Amino acid sequence: MKLSYKTDVAALWRPLTIQLLAWLQSADFEPSYNSWRGCVPKDLYDAPAKKQVSKCEGQKSKKNLQNPARRASRLILLLHSDREGENIAFDVLGVCREVNPLLDVKRARFSALIPSDTFRTVNNQVAPNENESYSKSQLVSRCRIFNF
C-alpha cells in the first residue's frame, strides 16, 4: 500500500520503515528488590522500576533504529492508538534521541490497517503523549510485583 503524506515543507524526503520484532525495552526493579528475602513485599509498591534496552533482540533493534536516526530530521511513529503503543513510541523515541536529540517526532495513531484509517492517521499526526506512556509504564512495573 502506498501512503500519501502531505508536508508543509517543499523538500524531498525518502521514508524508511523499520519494524520492531521484539520488545525494545524491559522494566525491572533495582537488584535490592529482586529477592523475596531482600525486601518487604509491600515495599514493591513504591520501588522504582528501571527500564533498559533488552538484551539480544532489543540491542539489535536499538542499533537498527539509531543508524538511520543519525541522519533523519523527522521520525513518524506509526503504532496502535493505545497506551501500549504510546509506551513503545517513547521507548523508540528515547533510543533515537540518544544519537539525534534534535529529531522532530510525531505519532500516527491507528486502530486498523485499512486504507482509510491509515491515510487519515498519517496525514493527521500528533505529538507523542507522555502521560499515556507513563501510565502504561506504571502498570507494567506494578504487574511485575504480582508476576503477571
Backbone as a chain_set.jsonl record, in Angstrom:
{"seq": "MKLSYKTDVAALWRPLTIQLLAWLQSADFEPSYNSWRGCVPKDLYDAPAKKQVSKCEGQKSKKNLQNPARRASRLILLLHSDREGENIAFDVLGVCREVNPLLDVKRARFSALIPSDTFRTVNNQVAPNENESYSKSQLVSRCRIFNF", "coords": {"N": [[0.848, -1.162, 0.0], [0.657, 2.154, -0.892], [1.472, 5.092, 0.766], [0.022, 8.275, 1.178], [1.369, 11.355, 1.88], [1.147, 14.494, 3.233], [3.048, 17.419, 3.299], [4.267, 20.403, 4.803], [6.613, 21.411, 4.067], [8.576, 22.109, 1.345], [10.394, 20.065, 0.45], [12.432, 17.344, -0.648], [11.971, 14.06, 0.497], [12.692, 10.862, 1.782], [11.004, 8.185, 2.86], [11.649, 5.729, 5.406], [10.99, 2.558, 6.561], [10.898, 0.819, 9.575], [10.57, -2.144, 11.277], [9.741, -3.347, 14.456], [10.623, -6.336, 15.982], [10.601, -7.408, 18.449], [10.24, -6.706, 21.986], [11.577, -3.586, 22.727], [12.513, -2.422, 25.097], [12.763, -3.41, 28.545], [11.293, -3.646, 31.809], [12.407, -3.58, 35.157], [12.887, -4.16, 38.661], [15.159, -2.487, 40.89], [18.225, -4.19, 41.801], [18.222, -4.74, 44.603], [15.595, -5.22, 45.192], [14.901, -7.563, 43.995], [14.745, -10.013, 45.251], [12.858, -12.105, 47.33], [13.669, -12.383, 49.892], [15.147, -10.17, 50.251], [13.644, -7.869, 50.561], [10.715, -6.239, 51.902], [7.574, -7.322, 50.854], [5.481, -5.344, 50.562], [6.904, -3.044, 50.107], [7.459, -3.037, 47.447], [5.483, -1.685, 46.061], [6.175, 0.992, 46.039], [8.657, 0.907, 44.997], [11.27, 1.817, 42.77], [11.088, 1.219, 39.297], [13.233, 0.182, 36.772], [13.833, 0.954, 33.434], [15.304, -0.593, 30.654], [17.204, -1.248, 27.674], [16.428, -4.277, 26.197], [18.317, -7.309, 26.32], [20.042, -8.953, 23.617], [17.732, -9.25, 21.252], [16.607, -6.703, 21.702], [18.882, -5.064, 21.725], [19.729, -5.375, 19.088], [17.56, -4.221, 17.754], [17.758, -1.622, 18.73], [20.158, -0.753, 17.554], [19.393, -0.923, 14.849], [17.493, 1.086, 14.775], [18.901, 3.394, 15.575], [20.905, 3.821, 13.636], [19.7, 4.889, 11.126], [18.459, 7.058, 12.368], [20.401, 8.886, 13.021], [20.806, 10.386, 10.719], [18.35, 11.379, 10.134], [15.661, 13.819, 9.982], [13.099, 13.841, 10.808], [10.909, 11.753, 12.674], [8.401, 9.492, 12.375], [6.137, 7.855, 14.225], [4.366, 5.071, 13.817], [2.055, 3.503, 15.335], [-0.145, 1.395, 17.303], [-3.169, 2.86, 18.572], [-3.178, 3.137, 21.524], [-2.353, 2.791, 25.053], [-0.179, 1.074, 25.264], [0.952, 1.24, 22.712], [1.733, 3.904, 22.834], [3.626, 3.784, 24.862], [5.584, 2.139, 23.7], [6.255, 3.875, 21.664], [7.594, 5.928, 23.079], [9.769, 4.473, 24.023], [11.128, 3.928, 21.617], [11.522, 6.557, 20.716], [13.248, 7.478, 22.727], [15.681, 5.956, 22.353], [16.343, 6.768, 19.79], [16.686, 9.527, 20.064], [18.973, 9.542, 21.563], [21.068, 9.53, 19.773], [20.371, 11.559, 18.08], [19.372, 14.304, 19.159], [17.83, 16.423, 18.199], [15.777, 15.507, 16.687], [12.663, 15.642, 15.079], [9.683, 14.53, 16.272], [6.737, 12.728, 15.63], [3.469, 11.275, 16.095], [1.59, 8.805, 14.54], [-1.387, 7.657, 14.961], [-3.198, 4.686, 14.903], [-6.015, 2.431, 14.481], [-6.801, 0.35, 12.919], [-5.604, -1.549, 10.143], [-6.504, -0.521, 7.564], [-7.008, 1.048, 4.405], [-8.35, 3.661, 4.546], [-8.192, 4.375, 7.297], [-5.436, 4.299, 7.706], [-4.461, 6.272, 5.883], [-5.744, 8.531, 6.973], [-4.576, 8.702, 9.547], [-1.825, 9.02, 9.01], [-1.807, 11.466, 7.748], [-2.665, 13.151, 9.743], [-0.947, 13.718, 12.024], [0.212, 13.627, 15.446], [1.679, 14.927, 18.489], [3.678, 12.767, 20.522], [2.226, 11.257, 23.454], [3.13, 11.752, 26.579], [1.964, 11.304, 29.086], [0.195, 9.121, 28.714], [2.055, 7.15, 28.08], [3.527, 7.05, 30.465], [1.556, 6.115, 32.253], [1.195, 3.52, 31.308], [3.762, 2.491, 31.767], [3.806, 2.536, 34.562], [1.801, 0.672, 35.118], [2.963, -1.655, 34.043], [5.208, -1.935, 35.737], [3.908, -2.383, 38.159], [2.514, -4.719, 37.648], [4.62, -6.415, 37.555], [5.149, -6.833, 40.211], [3.284, -8.728, 40.981], [3.87, -10.78, 39.297], [2.557, -11.002, 36.766]], "CA": [[0.0, 0.0, 0.0], [1.416, 3.388, -0.966], [0.894, 6.098, 1.649], [0.057, 9.666, 0.752], [1.756, 12.164, 3.025], [1.207, 15.922, 2.937], [4.031, 18.111, 4.113], [4.289, 21.842, 4.593], [7.958, 21.751, 3.639], [8.746, 21.728, -0.057], [11.685, 19.378, 0.348], [12.343, 15.922, -0.967], [12.278, 13.177, 1.608], [12.548, 9.455, 1.458], [10.657, 7.469, 4.09], [12.247, 4.434, 5.713], [10.148, 1.839, 7.511], [11.598, -0.16, 10.407], [9.626, -2.923, 12.074], [10.297, -3.959, 15.666], [10.201, -7.736, 16.086], [10.595, -7.797, 19.862], [10.208, -5.547, 22.882], [12.828, -2.832, 22.715], [12.955, -2.246, 26.47], [12.067, -4.162, 29.594], [11.321, -2.968, 33.11], [12.704, -4.452, 36.283], [13.224, -3.445, 39.885], [16.57, -2.422, 41.264], [18.632, -5.506, 42.322], [17.896, -4.955, 46.014], [14.192, -5.625, 45.295], [14.668, -8.755, 43.182], [14.724, -11.217, 46.059], [11.827, -12.051, 48.369], [14.349, -12.256, 51.188], [15.851, -8.889, 50.278], [12.772, -6.724, 50.8], [9.358, -6.491, 52.376], [6.752, -7.247, 49.64], [4.71, -4.103, 50.417], [7.811, -2.003, 49.628], [7.494, -3.08, 45.984], [4.536, -0.711, 45.508], [6.854, 2.276, 45.861], [10.01, 0.671, 44.489], [11.47, 2.313, 41.401], [11.341, 0.239, 38.243], [14.212, 0.716, 35.825], [13.688, 0.465, 32.065], [16.555, -0.667, 29.903], [17.099, -1.975, 26.412], [16.527, -5.722, 26.391], [19.494, -7.943, 25.732], [19.889, -9.656, 22.338], [16.856, -8.639, 20.247], [16.478, -5.278, 21.994], [20.113, -4.406, 21.289], [19.703, -5.353, 17.616], [16.562, -3.223, 17.361], [18.313, -0.3, 19.049], [21.129, -0.433, 16.504], [18.644, -0.704, 13.607], [16.804, 2.376, 14.887], [19.829, 4.508, 15.715], [21.666, 4.1, 12.413], [19.036, 5.901, 10.283], [18.075, 8.233, 13.166], [21.517, 9.842, 12.986], [20.693, 11.23, 9.525], [16.954, 11.785, 9.932], [15.194, 15.073, 10.567], [11.776, 13.584, 11.379], [10.56, 10.371, 12.987], [6.958, 9.304, 12.485], [5.888, 6.591, 14.91], [3.086, 4.515, 13.393], [1.78, 2.444, 16.303], [-1.541, 1.323, 17.744], [-3.693, 4.001, 19.318], [-3.474, 2.745, 22.905], [-1.252, 3.107, 25.97], [0.986, 0.255, 24.934], [1.562, 1.871, 21.542], [2.373, 5.143, 23.289], [4.798, 3.386, 25.628], [6.579, 1.697, 22.717], [6.69, 5.092, 20.969], [8.595, 6.613, 23.903], [10.977, 3.639, 24.028], [11.795, 4.181, 20.341], [11.926, 7.957, 20.742], [14.403, 7.601, 23.615], [16.919, 5.445, 21.76], [16.658, 7.582, 18.608], [17.185, 10.842, 20.504], [20.336, 9.387, 22.093], [22.009, 9.83, 18.692], [19.909, 12.74, 17.359], [18.461, 14.99, 20.078], [17.005, 17.421, 17.502], [14.808, 14.791, 15.862], [11.257, 16.043, 15.178], [8.964, 13.268, 16.432], [5.276, 12.767, 15.566], [2.77, 9.993, 16.231], [0.468, 8.496, 13.659], [-2.121, 6.673, 15.778], [-4.194, 3.968, 14.119], [-6.735, 1.331, 15.125], [-6.95, -0.751, 11.959], [-4.774, -1.412, 8.944], [-7.316, -0.391, 6.365], [-6.514, 2.253, 3.732], [-8.907, 4.936, 5.019], [-7.644, 4.668, 8.625], [-4.008, 4.542, 7.551], [-4.277, 7.585, 5.265], [-6.166, 9.556, 7.932], [-3.623, 8.842, 10.645], [-0.55, 9.531, 8.511], [-1.998, 12.875, 7.401], [-3.089, 13.889, 10.942], [-0.012, 13.302, 13.07], [0.154, 14.346, 16.715], [2.848, 14.743, 19.347], [3.532, 11.625, 21.438], [1.587, 11.614, 24.723], [3.957, 11.218, 27.662], [1.113, 10.846, 30.188], [-0.261, 7.757, 28.41], [3.218, 6.275, 28.186], [3.833, 6.908, 31.887], [0.553, 5.257, 32.898], [1.498, 2.145, 30.913], [4.977, 2.103, 32.483], [3.438, 2.256, 35.945], [1.057, -0.581, 35.113], [3.927, -2.739, 33.821], [6.023, -2.149, 36.934], [3.054, -2.94, 39.207], [2.246, -6.117, 37.286], [5.843, -7.148, 37.893], [5.04, -7.202, 41.628], [2.463, -9.914, 41.097], [4.335, -11.727, 38.278], [1.583, -11.19, 35.677]], "C": [[0.9, 1.232, 0.0], [0.717, 4.448, -0.124], [1.058, 7.487, 1.05], [0.373, 10.506, 1.98], [1.881, 13.611, 2.579], [2.239, 16.553, 3.851], [3.989, 19.597, 3.808], [5.669, 22.318, 4.164], [8.15, 21.239, 2.216], [10.128, 21.11, -0.263], [11.446, 17.92, -0.017], [12.702, 15.125, 0.267], [11.989, 11.757, 1.196], [12.227, 8.7, 2.741], [11.363, 6.116, 4.19], [11.384, 3.783, 6.772], [10.993, 0.811, 8.245], [10.561, -0.838, 11.286], [10.339, -3.502, 13.289], [9.748, -5.378, 15.789], [10.125, -8.217, 17.525], [10.483, -6.525, 20.694], [11.565, -4.882, 22.867], [13.389, -2.711, 24.135], [12.159, -3.15, 27.405], [12.211, -3.392, 30.899], [11.615, -3.989, 34.197], [13.014, -3.579, 37.497], [14.731, -3.394, 40.047], [16.95, -3.775, 41.884], [18.246, -5.769, 43.775], [16.45, -5.409, 46.212], [13.9, -6.954, 44.579], [14.682, -10.067, 43.949], [13.656, -11.073, 47.135], [12.452, -11.89, 49.75], [14.996, -10.878, 51.352], [14.976, -7.686, 50.56], [11.43, -7.187, 51.347], [8.437, -6.335, 51.163], [5.972, -5.941, 49.474], [5.586, -2.945, 49.921], [7.871, -1.952, 48.098], [6.536, -2.072, 45.343], [5.188, 0.637, 45.232], [8.253, 2.124, 45.29], [10.144, 1.191, 43.058], [11.736, 1.15, 40.438], [12.247, 0.9, 37.212], [13.965, 0.095, 34.451], [15.049, 0.465, 31.398], [16.336, -1.467, 28.639], [17.339, -3.449, 26.69], [17.788, -6.261, 25.729], [19.097, -8.635, 24.429], [19.014, -8.883, 21.352], [16.688, -7.139, 20.459], [17.696, -4.495, 21.534], [20.175, -4.319, 19.763], [18.728, -4.292, 17.121], [17.084, -1.815, 17.616], [19.282, 0.142, 17.96], [20.412, -0.125, 15.183], [17.886, 0.621, 13.609], [17.785, 3.543, 14.89], [20.609, 4.823, 14.447], [20.952, 5.102, 11.506], [18.653, 7.167, 11.061], [19.17, 9.295, 13.17], [21.354, 10.836, 11.843], [19.294, 11.804, 9.322], [16.666, 13.156, 10.534], [13.839, 14.87, 11.245], [11.591, 12.081, 11.583], [9.048, 10.319, 13.155], [6.73, 7.912, 13.054], [4.476, 6.126, 14.582], [2.807, 3.283, 14.242], [0.314, 2.478, 16.702], [-1.912, 2.503, 18.63], [-4.133, 3.566, 20.713], [-2.256, 3.051, 23.766], [0.008, 2.312, 25.661], [1.718, 0.821, 23.719], [2.304, 3.141, 21.919], [3.648, 4.836, 24.062], [5.921, 2.922, 24.703], [7.131, 2.905, 21.972], [7.776, 5.812, 21.765], [9.871, 5.793, 24.061], [11.799, 3.92, 22.77], [12.342, 5.607, 20.306], [13.187, 8.142, 21.582], [15.696, 7.129, 22.986], [17.318, 6.253, 20.521], [17.22, 8.944, 19.005], [18.545, 10.748, 21.19], [21.359, 9.799, 21.036], [21.61, 11.07, 17.895], [18.89, 13.496, 18.217], [17.527, 15.997, 19.414], [15.922, 16.797, 16.63], [13.385, 15.282, 16.14], [10.429, 14.762, 15.191], [7.463, 13.505, 16.443], [4.738, 11.355, 15.691], [1.667, 9.919, 15.202], [-0.267, 7.346, 14.333], [-3.203, 6.01, 14.936], [-4.836, 2.853, 14.925], [-6.832, 0.119, 14.226], [-6.07, -0.485, 10.75], [-5.646, -1.486, 7.688], [-6.936, 0.936, 5.722], [-7.064, 3.572, 4.299], [-8.335, 5.331, 6.383], [-6.163, 5.018, 8.532], [-3.749, 5.917, 6.945], [-4.643, 8.707, 6.232], [-5.103, 9.781, 8.989], [-2.279, 9.398, 10.186], [-0.66, 11.022, 8.199], [-2.478, 13.733, 8.57], [-2.232, 13.479, 12.134], [-0.125, 14.205, 14.298], [1.475, 14.141, 17.463], [2.634, 13.506, 20.214], [3.017, 12.101, 22.8], [2.346, 10.961, 25.882], [3.124, 10.702, 28.835], [0.6, 9.429, 29.95], [0.878, 6.767, 28.532], [3.557, 6.005, 29.651], [2.84, 5.976, 32.579], [0.781, 3.793, 32.542], [2.748, 1.643, 31.637], [4.669, 1.745, 33.925], [2.686, 0.935, 36.064], [2.002, -1.769, 34.96], [4.739, -2.998, 35.082], [5.188, -2.731, 38.075], [2.696, -4.387, 38.892], [3.438, -6.997, 37.619], [5.8, -7.607, 39.352], [4.337, -8.545, 41.77], [2.797, -10.988, 40.072], [3.265, -12.026, 37.225], [2.33, -11.315, 34.373]], "O": [[1.813, 1.33, 0.82], [-0.482, 4.679, -0.277], [2.102, 7.821, 0.49], [-0.289, 10.376, 3.009], [2.633, 13.92, 1.654], [2.293, 16.25, 5.043], [3.705, 19.998, 2.679], [5.867, 23.509, 3.924], [7.909, 20.066, 1.931], [10.923, 21.597, -1.067], [10.394, 17.349, 0.271], [13.629, 15.475, 0.997], [11.131, 11.501, 0.351], [13.082, 8.585, 3.62], [11.633, 5.459, 3.185], [11.078, 4.409, 7.788], [11.714, 0.029, 7.626], [9.771, -0.174, 11.957], [11.419, -4.079, 13.164], [8.537, -5.588, 15.708], [9.637, -9.316, 17.789], [10.613, -5.415, 20.179], [12.592, -5.552, 22.983], [14.59, -2.876, 24.351], [11.05, -3.587, 27.097], [13.13, -2.592, 31.068], [11.128, -5.119, 34.156], [13.36, -2.405, 37.361], [15.471, -4.156, 39.426], [16.084, -4.449, 42.442], [17.971, -6.912, 44.139], [16.106, -5.925, 47.276], [12.756, -7.408, 44.57], [14.635, -11.134, 43.337], [13.562, -10.029, 47.78], [11.839, -11.331, 50.66], [15.346, -10.477, 52.462], [15.491, -6.589, 50.776], [11.068, -8.361, 51.264], [8.503, -5.305, 50.492], [5.814, -5.47, 48.348], [5.068, -1.971, 49.376], [8.285, -0.946, 47.523], [6.753, -1.65, 44.207], [4.799, 1.341, 44.3], [8.962, 3.115, 45.117], [9.24, 1.024, 42.239], [12.502, 0.233, 40.735], [12.035, 2.052, 36.834], [13.897, -1.126, 34.314], [15.84, 1.395, 31.554], [15.402, -2.264, 28.543], [18.321, -3.824, 27.331], [18.256, -5.738, 24.717], [17.912, -8.869, 24.189], [19.494, -7.965, 20.688], [16.633, -6.382, 19.489], [17.564, -3.388, 21.011], [20.619, -3.312, 19.212], [19.028, -3.552, 16.183], [16.872, -0.916, 16.801], [19.228, 1.283, 17.499], [20.777, 0.817, 14.48], [17.664, 1.21, 12.551], [17.521, 4.574, 14.27], [20.942, 5.983, 14.205], [21.565, 6.105, 11.141], [18.537, 8.239, 10.467], [18.879, 10.483, 13.309], [21.722, 12.003, 11.979], [19.084, 12.627, 8.431], [17.337, 13.595, 11.468], [13.468, 15.626, 12.143], [12.046, 11.261, 10.786], [8.486, 11.028, 13.99], [7.089, 6.912, 12.433], [3.501, 6.732, 15.027], [3.249, 2.177, 13.93], [-0.383, 3.466, 16.468], [-1.075, 3.062, 19.338], [-5.318, 3.62, 21.043], [-1.238, 3.52, 23.258], [1.123, 2.819, 25.783], [2.947, 0.877, 23.696], [3.378, 3.422, 21.387], [4.641, 5.551, 23.931], [7.081, 3.279, 24.907], [8.325, 2.966, 21.678], [8.769, 6.259, 21.192], [10.95, 6.364, 24.218], [13.01, 4.125, 22.843], [13.487, 5.832, 19.915], [14.092, 8.879, 21.191], [16.71, 7.822, 23.069], [18.507, 6.402, 20.238], [18.13, 9.457, 18.353], [19.206, 11.768, 21.382], [22.405, 10.356, 21.371], [22.413, 11.586, 17.117], [17.684, 13.347, 18.023], [16.525, 16.387, 20.013], [15.225, 17.509, 15.907], [12.954, 15.334, 17.292], [10.465, 13.991, 14.232], [6.968, 14.368, 17.167], [5.437, 10.375, 15.434], [0.904, 10.867, 15.021], [0.177, 6.199, 14.282], [-4.027, 6.692, 14.327], [-4.282, 2.388, 15.921], [-6.933, -1.011, 14.704], [-5.825, 0.664, 10.384], [-5.523, -2.402, 6.874], [-6.573, 1.872, 6.435], [-6.294, 4.509, 4.507], [-8.025, 6.502, 6.603], [-5.695, 5.934, 9.208], [-2.899, 6.655, 7.443], [-3.942, 9.716, 6.308], [-4.763, 10.924, 9.297], [-1.658, 10.175, 10.911], [0.31, 11.76, 8.374], [-2.678, 14.935, 8.399], [-2.739, 12.957, 13.127], [-0.501, 15.374, 14.205], [2.279, 13.282, 17.102], [1.501, 13.228, 20.605], [3.332, 13.206, 23.241], [2.212, 9.762, 26.126], [3.535, 9.758, 29.51], [0.57, 8.618, 30.876], [0.688, 5.659, 29.035], [3.841, 4.869, 30.029], [3.233, 5.144, 33.396], [0.583, 2.916, 33.382], [2.789, 0.493, 32.073], [5.202, 0.771, 34.456], [2.91, 0.169, 37.001], [1.864, -2.771, 35.661], [4.939, -4.152, 35.463], [5.71, -3.501, 38.881], [2.587, -5.201, 39.809], [3.285, -8.179, 37.927], [6.354, -8.653, 39.69], [4.737, -9.39, 42.571], [2.095, -11.995, 39.978], [3.087, -13.18, 36.834], [1.713, -11.48, 33.32]]}, "num_chains": 1, "name": "protein.A"}
